Amino acid sequence: MPRLFSSLTLCAALVVLAACGGGDPRLMNIRNTEAGPDEFSILPTNPIVIPDDLSALPPPTLGGTNRTDPDPEGDAIRALGGDPSGGTRQAGDIAQYAARFGVSPDIRTVLAAEDLDFRSRNNGLLLERLFNTNVYFSAYREMSLDRYAELERLRRAGVRTPAAPPEGLVNE
């Protein structure tokens, strides 16, 4: 009997310790269990273009970039009409950009703190944490937007929604 009691006590202590796991609360418990390659880390290279005058090419630099190296950030900036050589934004520029419509300049830090507090309060129940269950969607359910109801509200208000499905296809 004492052995059974000590075994039950040990199991209860382990359950309590597992439930008290500290650290950053994670609502989305997704892990890669495969040992294969990461297909998202592979970037296609740009096509090789041979210039008319090979002497016009810059000299190679050790550790420098290649003309065929991918530049996804620069490509995205160019696709949106920007200039990737425009330099990096400073923290003050970003705060000024965020504050232009009356938004607090430290909105990112405020939202990060509020989200951490929300995730801490909605980290799941004891068994959900113990069995590493995904509680992301149930935690954020109240904040989700019904896209079809919002689309209908915008259409009733007279807002044109050219990227949305035609009116006959909504709510089918």
ChimeraX attribute file (.defattr): number of C-alpha atoms within 10 A of each C-alpha:
attribute: neighborCount
match mode: 1-to-1
recipient: residues
	/A:1	6
	/A:2	7
	/A:3	8
	/A:4	9
	/A:5	10
	/A:6	11
	/A:7	12
	/A:8	12
	/A:9	12
	/A:10	12
	/A:11	12
	/A:12	12
	/A:13	12
	/A:14	12
	/A:15	14
	/A:16	13
	/A:17	12
	/A:18	15
	/A:19	17
	/A:20	12
	/A:21	11
	/A:22	9
	/A:23	7
	/A:24	10
	/A:25	17
	/A:26	18
	/A:27	21
	/A:28	13
	/A:29	11
	/A:30	10
	/A:31	6
	/A:32	7
	/A:33	6
	/A:34	7
	/A:35	6
	/A:36	7
	/A:37	8
	/A:38	9
	/A:39	7
	/A:40	6
	/A:41	7
	/A:42	8
	/A:43	11
	/A:44	11
	/A:45	12
	/A:46	12
	/A:47	10
	/A:48	9
	/A:49	8
	/A:50	8
	/A:51	9
	/A:52	8
	/A:53	7
	/A:54	8
	/A:55	8
	/A:56	8
	/A:57	10
	/A:58	7
	/A:59	7
	/A:60	9
	/A:61	8
	/A:62	6
	/A:63	6
	/A:64	7
	/A:65	11
	/A:66	11
	/A:67	12
	/A:68	12
	/A:69	13
	/A:70	15
	/A:71	15
	/A:72	11
	/A:73	10
	/A:74	14
	/A:75	14
	/A:76	13
	/A:77	13
	/A:78	13
	/A:79	10
	/A:80	9
	/A:81	9
	/A:82	12
	/A:83	13
	/A:84	14
	/A:85	9
	/A:86	7
	/A:87	7
	/A:88	8
	/A:89	8
	/A:90	9
	/A:91	10
	/A:92	10
	/A:93	12
	/A:94	12
	/A:95	16
	/A:96	15
	/A:97	12
	/A:98	16
	/A:99	14
	/A:100	10
	/A:101	8
	/A:102	7
	/A:103	12
	/A:104	13
	/A:105	18
	/A:106	13
	/A:107	13
	/A:108	12
	/A:109	10
	/A:110	12
	/A:111	11
	/A:112	11
	/A:113	12
	/A:114	12
	/A:115	12
	/A:116	15
	/A:117	12
	/A:118	14
	/A:119	18
	/A:120	16
	/A:121	11
	/A:122	17
	/A:123	19
	/A:124	22
	/A:125	11
	/A:126	14
	/A:127	12
	/A:128	13
	/A:129	20
	/A:130	16
	/A:131	10
	/A:132	15
	/A:133	15
	/A:134	17
	/A:135	18
	/A:136	16
	/A:137	12
	/A:138	11
	/A:139	16
	/A:140	13
	/A:141	9
	/A:142	8
	/A:143	8
	/A:144	8
	/A:145	9
	/A:146	8
	/A:147	10
	/A:148	12
	/A:149	12
	/A:150	11
	/A:151	18
	/A:152	16
	/A:153	12
	/A:154	13
	/A:155	13
	/A:156	10
	/A:157	9
	/A:158	9
	/A:159	11
	/A:160	11
	/A:161	13
	/A:162	7
	/A:163	6
	/A:164	11
	/A:165	10
	/A:166	9
	/A:167	11
	/A:168	7
	/A:169	8
	/A:170	13
	/A:171	8
	/A:172	4
